[in-house]
Amino acid sequence: MTFITANFTPICLIASRLWTPNLRNGFISPVTLVHTLASSRSRLLKNKNHYKNLVFYSCSRGISCQSTALSDINSTSDTVSSNGYGRLLPCPFQNGPPRVEHLVVPEEGPVLEYICKALDLPPLYVEDLIQFGAVYYALVCPKPPPTATPEQIKVYEKVTDPSVLRKRTSIKGKTVREAQKTFRITRPDEIVEAGTYLRVHVHPKRFPRCYAIDWKSRIIAVTDDYVVLDKPAGTSVGGTTDNIEESCATFATRALGFSAPLQTTHQIDNCTEGCVVLARSKEYCSVFHGKIREKKVKKLYLALAAAPVPIGILTHYMRPINMAPRLVSEDFVKGWLLCQLEVLECKKVPWPRSEFESTYNLDDCRWAMKDFAYECQINLRTGRTHQIRAQLAACSAPVVGDSMYMPAAIAEMISPGSNPFGKIKKLYTNENDKSLAVDEWIAQHGKEPSVAVGLQACQISWDDGKHCYDARSPWWR
């Protein structure tokens, strides 16, 4: 029996988030595990909108029908297969549409051969995906969504039957959460058991700017413990969920000729440039994380805002949902996260020249007044994701080129009250009406910037200034 659904889901759903059963951290047997998975149906139905596009695939004819030798895997051929897939390099100039496939392994065997067969992908391409960190597994797959076909459910039930799970020593003594935790596949010859869940990011997010950077020129400092990098805009510090190859840590490691990979100690947005600290060892990575927790690390930013920003401390509260856009409120909301930044200086400067906008692929967000911008020096007191961008947009002074937050700021200026958490409050008769208003507000935001916005981490220091490093002039000067 073989079935491959024609449509694929363009949404990245992480297996460990498909459900969160309320279990104590005890041990459960494989039979109890199956019972618990089955009892999750009611929770799944409540969140069906999150899973309706999830598709499971399986190929029950086995994986020996395509015998891929290691010599073939290591071939340097760049031949493109009949379905259009060749190699992940050279890097495309633009990202294509996302494609994430969800698989259930019916029989034990090498992961590369199974993916090739199930998704009709050439071995060289799949090997590249594994190298990029775009293939994940979990010991136990999540229950198929309500939209699954009878055949898909049949395959799921077959590989998670109690008699099958009892034979899998790998899941004995694990909780549901532990058994569903995802890990990267790191080798093409890794063996996967029957019933294993695989998530394959067939079209990983790419970072073409990595190949246009003189990385040695971006190194600010090198010590025995760490490296300080002036991160270019349009790059990822430590990689993304589906691409750990095209990252600042990887390219800086190669530029310096280090044998041990540099490790990420903190993050700044892909579209932000400036100072980041990369650790040379796990030990110093832990040390720096401790300094961040103890608030011994100070970060100064330069933000190029589209309108003037008041000097002083800006306080907002951020919705604690790990997805963009990040919503903020000036009023306290129970459970929301405190966001504070201090604007130290705000000066009027010329709007970036057209050649800068072209070089850094700045989106024209239809901001009306483009004669002047406002360069703000900001002391970041709390380090939330997208914090500066979200807070300045909430003050009607979005960051220049910010295609995600500027459209929403414009929408609120045109139609005051569009933002349910803004200064002008509308009255909602019930929670459902407010929920719809929040969804409409989220829809007013745009896409994530492709390269740069007017934001730079201009200085980083720690231990009361004992260690202090500055970035080069920002791109807009």
LUMPA-573376 format. One record per residue (C-alpha): residue number from 1; x, y, z. Coordinates in Angstrom, 3 decimals, always signed. Layout:
LUMPA-573376
REC, num, east, north, up
REC, NUM, X, Y, Z
...
This chain:
LUMPA-573376
REC, num, east, north, up
REC, 1, +0.000, +0.000, +0.000
REC, 2, +1.359, +3.374, -0.994
REC, 3, -0.229, +6.758, -0.690
REC, 4, +1.197, +10.175, -1.381
REC, 5, -1.229, +13.056, -1.112
REC, 6, -0.950, +15.367, -4.083
REC, 7, -1.103, +18.589, -2.100
REC, 8, +1.558, +19.609, +0.371
REC, 9, +1.209, +21.887, +3.356
REC, 10, +3.073, +25.203, +3.153
REC, 11, +2.978, +25.637, +6.917
REC, 12, +5.726, +24.669, +9.342
REC, 13, +4.129, +22.795, +12.237
REC, 14, +6.527, +21.590, +14.915
REC, 15, +5.605, +18.135, +16.162
REC, 16, +6.158, +18.907, +19.824
REC, 17, +3.564, +21.705, +19.607
REC, 18, +0.781, +19.668, +18.028
REC, 19, -0.648, +19.135, +21.479
REC, 20, +0.410, +19.731, +25.026
REC, 21, -1.189, +17.077, +27.235
REC, 22, -1.416, +17.967, +30.903
REC, 23, +0.612, +15.109, +32.315
REC, 24, +2.864, +14.885, +35.292
REC, 25, +6.527, +14.268, +34.629
REC, 26, +6.237, +10.600, +35.360
REC, 27, +6.927, +7.521, +33.311
REC, 28, +4.365, +5.883, +31.095
REC, 29, +4.317, +2.648, +29.200
REC, 30, +3.972, +2.499, +25.407
REC, 31, +0.379, +1.261, +25.741
REC, 32, -0.506, +4.241, +27.953
REC, 33, +1.210, +6.468, +25.411
REC, 34, -1.148, +5.312, +22.660
REC, 35, -4.147, +5.782, +24.938
REC, 36, -3.032, +9.314, +25.769
REC, 37, -2.496, +10.172, +22.116
REC, 38, -5.985, +8.933, +21.286
REC, 39, -7.497, +10.974, +24.121
REC, 40, -5.987, +14.138, +22.642
REC, 41, -8.629, +14.256, +19.918
REC, 42, -10.847, +16.713, +21.798
REC, 43, -7.962, +19.152, +22.269
REC, 44, -7.040, +18.736, +18.617
REC, 45, -10.579, +19.522, +17.495
REC, 46, -10.579, +22.727, +19.533
REC, 47, -7.523, +23.838, +17.579
REC, 48, -8.422, +22.325, +14.225
REC, 49, -7.595, +25.503, +12.336
REC, 50, -3.957, +25.001, +13.265
REC, 51, -3.868, +21.486, +11.849
REC, 52, -6.224, +21.422, +8.900
REC, 53, -3.353, +21.717, +6.419
REC, 54, -1.193, +19.034, +8.015
REC, 55, -0.673, +16.107, +5.652
REC, 56, +0.816, +12.741, +6.554
REC, 57, +2.587, +10.605, +4.018
REC, 58, +3.692, +7.022, +4.061
REC, 59, +5.109, +4.471, +1.688
REC, 60, +4.437, +0.971, +2.963
REC, 61, +6.176, -0.870, +0.134
REC, 62, +9.424, -0.425, +1.998
REC, 63, +12.497, +1.537, +1.184
REC, 64, +14.738, -1.059, -0.365
REC, 65, +13.375, -0.356, -3.837
REC, 66, +15.744, +2.595, -4.220
REC, 67, +19.195, +1.481, -3.155
REC, 68, +21.326, +4.592, -2.821
REC, 69, +25.013, +3.888, -2.339
REC, 70, +27.172, +6.243, -0.304
REC, 71, +29.333, +6.756, -3.363
REC, 72, +26.288, +8.204, -5.118
REC, 73, +25.553, +10.453, -2.138
REC, 74, +29.068, +11.858, -2.150
REC, 75, +29.005, +12.549, -5.861
REC, 76, +29.677, +16.143, -6.884
REC, 77, +27.229, +16.014, -9.767
REC, 78, +24.938, +19.040, -10.031
REC, 79, +22.484, +17.349, -12.350
REC, 80, +18.918, +18.535, -11.915
REC, 81, +16.351, +15.756, -11.606
REC, 82, +13.228, +15.495, -13.719
REC, 83, +11.140, +17.100, -10.965
REC, 84, +13.340, +20.215, -10.909
REC, 85, +15.489, +19.449, -7.854
REC, 86, +19.278, +19.443, -8.050
REC, 87, +21.390, +20.876, -5.229
REC, 88, +20.768, +23.616, -2.668
REC, 89, +23.809, +25.509, -3.905
REC, 90, +24.223, +27.883, -5.620
REC, 91, +21.879, +29.903, -3.451
REC, 92, +18.828, +31.381, -5.204
REC, 93, +18.537, +35.151, -5.176
REC, 94, +15.009, +34.980, -3.796
REC, 95, +13.199, +32.542, -1.555
REC, 96, +10.590, +30.372, -3.193
REC, 97, +7.269, +29.347, -1.642
REC, 98, +7.665, +27.332, +1.562
REC, 99, +7.142, +23.590, +1.437
REC, 100, +7.089, +21.396, +4.529
REC, 101, +6.276, +17.692, +4.329
REC, 102, +5.163, +15.505, +7.245
REC, 103, +5.920, +11.785, +7.032
REC, 104, +5.255, +8.618, +8.986
REC, 105, +7.893, +5.912, +8.547
REC, 106, +6.262, +2.484, +8.010
REC, 107, +9.410, +0.317, +8.091
REC, 108, +12.836, +0.683, +9.652
REC, 109, +15.594, +1.814, +7.328
REC, 110, +17.988, +4.615, +6.283
REC, 111, +16.341, +8.023, +6.452
REC, 112, +17.769, +9.262, +3.149
REC, 113, +16.384, +6.362, +1.129
REC, 114, +12.972, +6.702, +2.721
REC, 115, +12.659, +10.452, +2.061
REC, 116, +13.836, +10.026, -1.514
REC, 117, +11.181, +7.394, -2.129
REC, 118, +8.334, +9.066, -0.254
REC, 119, +8.828, +12.552, -1.724
REC, 120, +10.402, +11.677, -5.074
REC, 121, +13.512, +13.731, -4.341
REC, 122, +17.033, +12.997, -5.603
REC, 123, +19.546, +11.713, -3.016
REC, 124, +21.918, +14.657, -3.501
REC, 125, +19.156, +17.121, -2.720
REC, 126, +18.033, +15.244, +0.390
REC, 127, +21.627, +15.023, +1.582
REC, 128, +21.865, +18.799, +1.223
REC, 129, +18.652, +19.219, +3.236
REC, 130, +20.152, +17.141, +6.031
REC, 131, +23.356, +19.197, +5.876
REC, 132, +21.261, +22.373, +6.152
REC, 133, +19.469, +20.995, +9.220
REC, 134, +16.124, +20.895, +7.423
REC, 135, +15.076, +17.357, +8.410
REC, 136, +13.652, +16.503, +11.849
REC, 137, +12.361, +13.381, +13.544
REC, 138, +10.294, +12.471, +16.592
REC, 139, +10.060, +8.958, +18.032
REC, 140, +6.267, +9.077, +18.082
REC, 141, +4.274, +10.971, +15.495
REC, 142, +1.330, +13.209, +16.399
REC, 143, -2.221, +12.052, +15.826
REC, 144, -3.455, +12.967, +12.332
REC, 145, -5.832, +15.945, +12.182
REC, 146, -9.607, +15.566, +11.661
REC, 147, -9.074, +16.242, +7.947
REC, 148, -6.933, +13.093, +7.531
REC, 149, -8.204, +10.455, +5.119
REC, 150, -9.200, +6.967, +6.302
REC, 151, -6.082, +5.570, +4.652
REC, 152, -3.836, +8.049, +6.476
REC, 153, -5.475, +7.177, +9.785
REC, 154, -5.039, +3.485, +9.007
REC, 155, -1.306, +3.975, +8.499
REC, 156, -1.043, +5.949, +11.737
REC, 157, -2.896, +3.291, +13.692
REC, 158, -0.688, +0.597, +12.220
REC, 159, +2.612, +2.191, +13.267
REC, 160, +1.340, +3.242, +16.720
REC, 161, -0.421, +0.007, +17.587
REC, 162, +0.340, -1.017, +21.214
REC, 163, +1.854, -4.287, +20.019
REC, 164, +4.258, -2.278, +17.849
REC, 165, +5.118, +0.271, +20.524
REC, 166, +5.815, -2.429, +23.091
REC, 167, +8.647, -3.651, +20.881
REC, 168, +10.225, -0.194, +20.603
REC, 169, +12.700, +0.065, +23.424
REC, 170, +13.536, +3.623, +22.343
REC, 171, +10.288, +5.031, +23.793
REC, 172, +10.048, +3.042, +26.994
REC, 173, +10.157, +5.249, +30.063
REC, 174, +9.345, +8.414, +28.112
REC, 175, +6.426, +10.762, +28.582
REC, 176, +4.276, +11.833, +25.647
REC, 177, +6.085, +15.168, +25.465
REC, 178, +9.468, +13.457, +25.490
REC, 179, +8.483, +10.944, +22.800
REC, 180, +7.170, +13.715, +20.548
REC, 181, +10.167, +16.019, +20.957
REC, 182, +11.805, +16.750, +17.623
REC, 183, +15.505, +16.422, +16.847
REC, 184, +17.523, +17.149, +13.741
REC, 185, +18.614, +14.325, +11.488
REC, 186, +22.376, +14.823, +11.156
REC, 187, +23.467, +11.966, +8.854
REC, 188, +21.948, +10.599, +5.629
REC, 189, +22.580, +7.032, +6.777
REC, 190, +20.729, +7.411, +10.092
REC, 191, +18.295, +4.557, +10.701
REC, 192, +14.715, +5.498, +11.553
REC, 193, +12.282, +3.106, +13.196
REC, 194, +8.798, +2.248, +12.020
REC, 195, +6.392, +4.792, +13.465
REC, 196, +8.945, +7.604, +13.500
REC, 197, +7.606, +11.019, +12.534
REC, 198, +9.660, +13.035, +10.028
REC, 199, +9.346, +16.704, +9.159
REC, 200, +11.133, +17.681, +5.951
REC, 201, +11.567, +21.354, +5.035
REC, 202, +11.857, +20.793, +1.294
REC, 203, +12.246, +24.521, +0.586
REC, 204, +14.328, +25.919, +3.468
REC, 205, +14.565, +29.671, +3.986
REC, 206, +17.682, +30.902, +2.182
REC, 207, +20.086, +33.761, +2.898
REC, 208, +21.793, +34.799, -0.359
REC, 209, +23.445, +37.792, +1.309
REC, 210, +25.765, +35.417, +3.192
REC, 211, +27.663, +34.873, -0.047
REC, 212, +28.068, +38.588, -0.806
REC, 213, +29.711, +39.533, +2.516
REC, 214, +33.431, +39.935, +3.237
REC, 215, +33.134, +38.206, +6.593
REC, 216, +36.650, +38.972, +7.794
REC, 217, +35.906, +42.675, +7.470
REC, 218, +32.884, +42.227, +9.751
REC, 219, +34.937, +40.848, +12.654
REC, 220, +35.182, +43.454, +15.426
REC, 221, +37.194, +41.486, +17.987
REC, 222, +38.624, +38.005, +18.558
REC, 223, +39.556, +36.745, +22.035
REC, 224, +40.244, +33.334, +23.536
REC, 225, +36.632, +33.156, +24.740
REC, 226, +34.523, +34.949, +22.171
REC, 227, +34.255, +36.719, +18.826
REC, 228, +32.363, +39.989, +18.338
REC, 229, +30.797, +40.259, +14.892
REC, 230, +29.244, +43.223, +13.125
REC, 231, +26.329, +41.221, +11.773
REC, 232, +25.148, +42.195, +8.283
REC, 233, +21.451, +42.817, +7.725
REC, 234, +19.657, +40.083, +5.840
REC, 235, +21.432, +37.263, +7.682
REC, 236, +20.594, +34.972, +10.592
REC, 237, +22.851, +34.928, +13.678
REC, 238, +22.695, +31.223, +14.400
REC, 239, +20.480, +29.855, +11.674
REC, 240, +16.766, +29.190, +11.337
REC, 241, +14.594, +26.173, +12.001
REC, 242, +15.282, +24.868, +8.507
REC, 243, +18.732, +26.308, +7.755
REC, 244, +21.712, +26.223, +10.122
REC, 245, +24.214, +26.262, +7.262
REC, 246, +23.684, +29.832, +6.024
REC, 247, +24.255, +31.612, +9.332
REC, 248, +26.604, +34.230, +10.748
REC, 249, +28.072, +31.688, +13.160
REC, 250, +28.928, +29.301, +10.317
REC, 251, +30.402, +31.905, +7.959
REC, 252, +32.355, +33.685, +10.702
REC, 253, +33.813, +30.345, +11.818
REC, 254, +35.038, +29.647, +8.289
REC, 255, +36.348, +33.169, +7.765
REC, 256, +38.490, +32.865, +10.906
REC, 257, +39.630, +29.350, +10.064
REC, 258, +38.414, +27.899, +13.363
REC, 259, +38.042, +24.133, +13.648
REC, 260, +35.419, +24.378, +16.410
REC, 261, +32.169, +26.124, +15.405
REC, 262, +31.288, +29.440, +17.008
REC, 263, +28.184, +29.333, +19.177
REC, 264, +25.303, +31.760, +19.460
REC, 265, +24.955, +33.589, +22.779
REC, 266, +22.106, +35.953, +21.858
REC, 267, +20.002, +36.960, +18.867
REC, 268, +19.073, +40.030, +16.873
REC, 269, +16.514, +40.050, +14.061
REC, 270, +17.587, +38.906, +10.597
REC, 271, +16.797, +42.373, +9.224
REC, 272, +18.885, +44.095, +11.929
REC, 273, +22.621, +44.692, +11.647
REC, 274, +25.210, +45.259, +14.366
REC, 275, +27.080, +43.748, +17.294
REC, 276, +26.612, +40.127, +18.270
REC, 277, +28.815, +37.994, +20.528
REC, 278, +29.671, +34.457, +19.437
REC, 279, +31.218, +32.087, +21.976
REC, 280, +34.237, +29.932, +21.148
REC, 281, +33.238, +27.206, +23.623
REC, 282, +30.178, +25.798, +25.358
REC, 283, +31.626, +26.967, +28.650
REC, 284, +31.814, +30.619, +27.652
REC, 285, +28.417, +30.364, +25.991
REC, 286, +27.000, +29.449, +29.415
REC, 287, +29.000, +32.248, +31.056
REC, 288, +27.597, +34.861, +28.668
REC, 289, +24.056, +33.552, +29.073
REC, 290, +24.540, +34.046, +32.815
REC, 291, +25.610, +37.649, +32.275
REC, 292, +22.463, +38.256, +30.227
REC, 293, +20.269, +36.748, +32.939
REC, 294, +21.999, +38.878, +35.552
REC, 295, +21.453, +41.965, +33.365
REC, 296, +25.183, +42.624, +33.093
REC, 297, +24.992, +42.994, +29.313
REC, 298, +24.041, +46.418, +27.944
REC, 299, +22.892, +46.969, +24.360
REC, 300, +22.595, +50.273, +22.546
REC, 301, +20.709, +50.539, +19.277
REC, 302, +20.350, +53.095, +16.519
REC, 303, +16.855, +53.140, +15.065
REC, 304, +15.931, +55.103, +11.976
REC, 305, +12.316, +56.038, +12.667
REC, 306, +9.908, +57.494, +10.147
REC, 307, +8.651, +60.089, +12.668
REC, 308, +10.041, +61.766, +15.791
REC, 309, +10.148, +59.715, +18.994
REC, 310, +9.914, +61.311, +22.463
REC, 311, +13.023, +61.237, +24.654
REC, 312, +12.686, +59.060, +27.724
REC, 313, +11.444, +55.617, +28.701
REC, 314, +8.804, +53.904, +26.583
REC, 315, +6.830, +51.163, +28.314
REC, 316, +4.579, +48.641, +26.625
REC, 317, +3.365, +45.107, +27.280
REC, 318, +3.854, +42.378, +24.691
REC, 319, +1.477, +39.511, +24.012
REC, 320, +3.271, +36.283, +25.056
REC, 321, +2.706, +34.408, +21.813
REC, 322, +5.781, +33.255, +19.947
REC, 323, +4.764, +34.350, +16.486
REC, 324, +4.982, +37.487, +14.375
REC, 325, +3.720, +40.135, +14.402
REC, 326, +4.312, +40.873, +18.071
REC, 327, +1.399, +42.785, +19.537
REC, 328, +2.032, +45.422, +22.204
REC, 329, -0.218, +47.478, +24.456
REC, 330, +0.466, +50.711, +26.345
REC, 331, -1.960, +49.540, +29.015
REC, 332, -1.106, +46.716, +31.367
REC, 333, -2.526, +43.361, +30.285
REC, 334, -2.353, +40.477, +32.718
REC, 335, +0.122, +37.851, +31.544
REC, 336, +1.714, +40.089, +28.909
REC, 337, +5.464, +40.752, +29.010
REC, 338, +6.972, +44.050, +30.091
REC, 339, +8.801, +45.910, +27.305
REC, 340, +10.949, +48.914, +28.167
REC, 341, +13.388, +50.953, +26.163
REC, 342, +14.955, +54.324, +26.775
REC, 343, +15.285, +56.835, +23.953
REC, 344, +18.505, +58.701, +24.709
REC, 345, +18.579, +60.904, +21.634
REC, 346, +16.442, +61.615, +18.567
REC, 347, +17.813, +63.725, +15.738
REC, 348, +16.404, +64.684, +12.363
REC, 349, +18.336, +63.229, +9.405
REC, 350, +17.739, +62.892, +5.647
REC, 351, +15.619, +59.975, +4.484
REC, 352, +17.860, +57.210, +3.029
REC, 353, +18.908, +57.825, -0.545
REC, 354, +17.227, +55.780, -3.267
REC, 355, +20.409, +53.807, -3.972
REC, 356, +20.472, +52.692, -0.322
REC, 357, +16.848, +51.632, -0.544
REC, 358, +17.692, +49.585, -3.635
REC, 359, +20.882, +48.032, -2.225
REC, 360, +19.195, +46.929, +0.987
REC, 361, +15.915, +46.000, -0.700
REC, 362, +13.856, +48.316, +1.476
REC, 363, +10.131, +47.941, +0.923
REC, 364, +8.106, +50.970, -0.045
REC, 365, +5.528, +50.800, +2.726
REC, 366, +3.638, +53.851, +1.373
REC, 367, +4.875, +56.170, +4.101
REC, 368, +3.791, +59.604, +2.889
REC, 369, +6.595, +61.853, +4.183
REC, 370, +10.020, +60.776, +2.922
REC, 371, +12.029, +63.990, +3.196
REC, 372, +13.387, +63.308, +6.670
REC, 373, +13.777, +60.438, +9.113
REC, 374, +14.730, +60.445, +12.787
REC, 375, +17.803, +58.629, +14.083
REC, 376, +17.206, +57.504, +17.657
REC, 377, +19.769, +56.156, +20.097
REC, 378, +18.065, +53.564, +22.257
REC, 379, +19.077, +51.797, +25.440
REC, 380, +17.271, +48.473, +25.364
REC, 381, +16.150, +47.654, +28.900
REC, 382, +14.284, +44.430, +28.079
REC, 383, +15.176, +42.218, +25.157
REC, 384, +11.955, +40.966, +23.569
REC, 385, +11.727, +39.734, +19.995
REC, 386, +10.849, +42.610, +17.622
REC, 387, +10.615, +44.881, +20.680
REC, 388, +12.031, +48.109, +19.224
REC, 389, +10.159, +47.645, +15.956
REC, 390, +6.842, +46.934, +17.673
REC, 391, +7.163, +49.710, +20.266
REC, 392, +8.130, +52.430, +17.795
REC, 393, +5.309, +51.388, +15.471
REC, 394, +2.913, +51.645, +18.426
REC, 395, +4.132, +55.251, +18.842
REC, 396, +3.308, +56.016, +15.180
REC, 397, +7.034, +56.177, +14.427
REC, 398, +7.803, +52.848, +12.718
REC, 399, +11.309, +51.867, +11.706
REC, 400, +12.143, +52.835, +8.116
REC, 401, +11.748, +49.895, +5.741
REC, 402, +9.884, +47.747, +8.272
REC, 403, +7.416, +46.056, +5.958
REC, 404, +5.845, +44.153, +8.861
REC, 405, +5.032, +46.940, +11.337
REC, 406, +4.879, +50.100, +9.222
REC, 407, +1.689, +49.102, +7.315
REC, 408, -0.102, +48.563, +10.627
REC, 409, +1.066, +51.934, +11.949
REC, 410, -0.233, +53.586, +8.768
REC, 411, -3.558, +51.759, +9.116
REC, 412, -4.003, +53.071, +12.657
REC, 413, -3.164, +56.616, +11.516
REC, 414, -5.736, +56.405, +8.712
REC, 415, -8.400, +54.714, +10.817
REC, 416, -7.889, +55.470, +14.528
REC, 417, -9.081, +52.616, +16.686
REC, 418, -8.033, +49.889, +14.268
REC, 419, -5.523, +48.753, +16.879
REC, 420, -7.479, +47.052, +19.710
REC, 421, -4.538, +47.778, +22.020
REC, 422, -3.863, +51.348, +20.856
REC, 423, -4.505, +54.702, +22.487
REC, 424, -7.991, +54.959, +21.029
REC, 425, -10.091, +52.139, +22.445
REC, 426, -13.227, +50.731, +20.915
REC, 427, -15.821, +49.054, +23.074
REC, 428, -16.509, +45.409, +22.275
REC, 429, -19.765, +43.792, +23.283
REC, 430, -18.163, +40.400, +23.887
REC, 431, -14.861, +38.547, +23.719
REC, 432, -15.639, +37.109, +20.301
REC, 433, -15.934, +40.586, +18.798
REC, 434, -12.624, +41.576, +20.364
REC, 435, -10.985, +38.394, +19.087
REC, 436, -12.164, +39.226, +15.567
REC, 437, -10.780, +42.759, +15.959
REC, 438, -7.415, +41.336, +17.011
REC, 439, -7.380, +39.063, +13.944
REC, 440, -8.187, +42.049, +11.728
REC, 441, -5.403, +44.045, +13.379
REC, 442, -2.886, +41.266, +12.760
REC, 443, -3.954, +41.239, +9.111
REC, 444, -2.993, +44.919, +8.848
REC, 445, +0.665, +43.955, +9.354
REC, 446, +2.848, +43.064, +6.398
REC, 447, +5.523, +40.500, +5.665
REC, 448, +8.899, +40.220, +7.338
REC, 449, +11.555, +42.419, +5.612
REC, 450, +13.695, +40.527, +3.125
REC, 451, +17.018, +42.262, +3.863
REC, 452, +17.328, +45.377, +6.037
REC, 453, +15.387, +47.862, +8.137
REC, 454, +16.652, +51.025, +9.781
REC, 455, +17.897, +49.294, +12.916
REC, 456, +21.414, +48.644, +14.181
REC, 457, +22.796, +47.128, +17.386
REC, 458, +25.450, +49.845, +17.522
REC, 459, +27.148, +48.902, +20.808
REC, 460, +27.367, +45.989, +23.206
REC, 461, +29.100, +46.035, +26.581
REC, 462, +29.195, +43.962, +29.741
REC, 463, +30.779, +43.828, +33.177
REC, 464, +30.170, +47.560, +33.731
REC, 465, +31.876, +48.536, +30.490
REC, 466, +34.978, +46.414, +30.983
REC, 467, +34.196, +44.872, +27.622
REC, 468, +32.732, +47.365, +25.137
REC, 469, +32.471, +47.089, +21.351
REC, 470, +31.018, +49.353, +18.649
REC, 471, +29.684, +48.548, +15.215
REC, 472, +30.637, +50.439, +12.063
REC, 473, +28.462, +53.288, +10.790
REC, 474, +24.930, +52.110, +9.976
REC, 475, +24.031, +51.414, +6.387
REC, 476, +21.854, +54.533, +6.001
REC, 477, +24.633, +57.061, +6.731
